[in-house]
Amino acid sequence: MEFKDYYQIMGVKKDATQDEIKRAYRKLARKYHPDVSKEPDAETRFKEIGEAYEVLKDPEKRAAYDQLGANWKAGQDFHPPPDWDAGFEFSGGAGFGGGGDAEAFSDFFESLFGQRGAGFRSSGRRSYSARGEDHHAKILIDLDDAFEGATRSIVLQVPELDAEGRVHTRKRTLNVRIPKGVKQGQHIRLAGQGAPGMGGGPAGDLYLEVEFRPHPFYHVEGRDLYLDLPVAPWEAALGATVKIPTPGGQVDLKIPAGSAQGRKLRLKGRGIPGRPPGDLYVVLQIALPPADTEKAKEFYRRMQQELDFNPRKHLGV
C-alpha cells in the first residue's frame, strides 16, 4: 500500500487555510466530475480529490494526518504504525467515520480512518443543545498500571483552527486515575472534560480509550496474559521445574515430561485483576542449543545416529 499525499492531490500547500482547501476542492471537483469532464482519468481523479478533501476539510483528521505524514512521501510503501492516533482528542461519536462516500475511498484511507471502532469522526452539523459535546481520545498505559492502579499525567493533542483558518494542535495535560483491573479497550470517563456547554449549560465528558503499550514479556487477550517461555529440549522431554516471571514476581513452574512445542500451561488467577481475574498462560517454545562448536556438532551427530526420530513421519515422507 502506498502513502497518499493529500496536499499534493489537492494542489495546496501544507499550511493552507481551510478556506483555501475548500476553494481548491470546488475547482478540482468541477474540472474532474465524471458527468462533465473530458479528462481520460476523470473518475479516478474525482475519487482521489474527494478522499483528500474528506481528510483535509476536517481539522481533527487533518491534524492527525499531518503528524503521521511528517515522515512519509507520496508513493512510499506504507503501513500505519501501531496506535498512530493515540493521544489525539476528538469530538463526535466514538467510532471512526469516513463521512461522505467512504466505501469509494482507498485502502490507505481505510487503514487510517475506517478500520477500528475508535478514532476520528467529524460531527457534522449540530442542533442546539445546552450540554457540551463529548470528546474522545485513545491513551497508552503500561500493563503494570492495570495490576496496581495508578495516577498518570496524560498529554492530549487538541486540533484547533486559528484566526486565519489554519490547523494547529493545542496540548493539554490531565491527571488521570487508572483503575486497578482496567482492560484494553475499556473507556475511562472524565466528567466535564469535554466541550464547553452552550448557554451556560454543563460541559460534555471526555472518554479515554485504554490501550496497553507493548510489554517485553506478555501479550494480552482480554484479562488473560500469554508468556512465550523458551525451554531446553531436555526440559521438555524429561520434565523440569523452572523459574518464570509473573506480574506478581517470580514463581516456580513445573514442566511436565513429554511436553511438545506450543504446549500451554495455565496459571489460574495470575492475569489482570477482576471478578473473576484473568489467567496467565505459559506457551512452551523449545529452544535448540546452537551447533557452534565441534563438540556441539558431534553431540548432534550422535543424536542423529542413536535416536529413531523423524519429525515428518506424519506427512508420510
C-alpha angles and dihedrals in degrees: 000000000000127000113247120218101212093186091055091048091052093043094233135122121258091247093051117141121242089252091053090051091049092050092048091051094050091049095048094042090056091047097049104030104134093224094061110015123103092196112120093226095040098125094048093046092046091056092046091051092048091050093048091049092049088062102035096046091059112073091206097051091040095053092050092045091050092055092046094046096051091094100036137076131203113279096018117134104263141192118167112249115246112276091000090160097052116127098027117123114213139175133231128041127349097254136078108257121185094194121204117041093336093167089066093056126100131268087253091061091043092052091056106034109014112043106079141041094247133058143068125353129168107230095212120199116357128206116224114279129167092218119078121246120266117247130208137203139169117232132191119223135175118260089235089066090063091057099048106018119235147190112242135183107237122194115205128190113224115198113222140168118238125218091276094051097255122138121242134155127241118204122221127182124216132183104227127191110222107207119226110258096024112162131218109269093023118132126231112206120216106192116223095007096108128083119326117262124251125241092011094309124145122277121255124250131259117229117201116201111211123226125171123234113238111278122217092228113020140048120200133230112176104307094334124099126209124206122189104216120196112218131181117247092248091051090054094043100042101026126245145188113241136174117248133182120249128176087257095050138277120328135180114253123197113219110204118231114259095030115165132213111284097020112154122222116193125217103193119225097005095111128086112325118258144113094309103012121226125255133241114234117199112205113201117229113187109221118202119217110242119255091224100133133051090245092054091047091051090051091054090049091054090050090051091052100041103039122073094215130146112170090191097053092110088060092060093244 
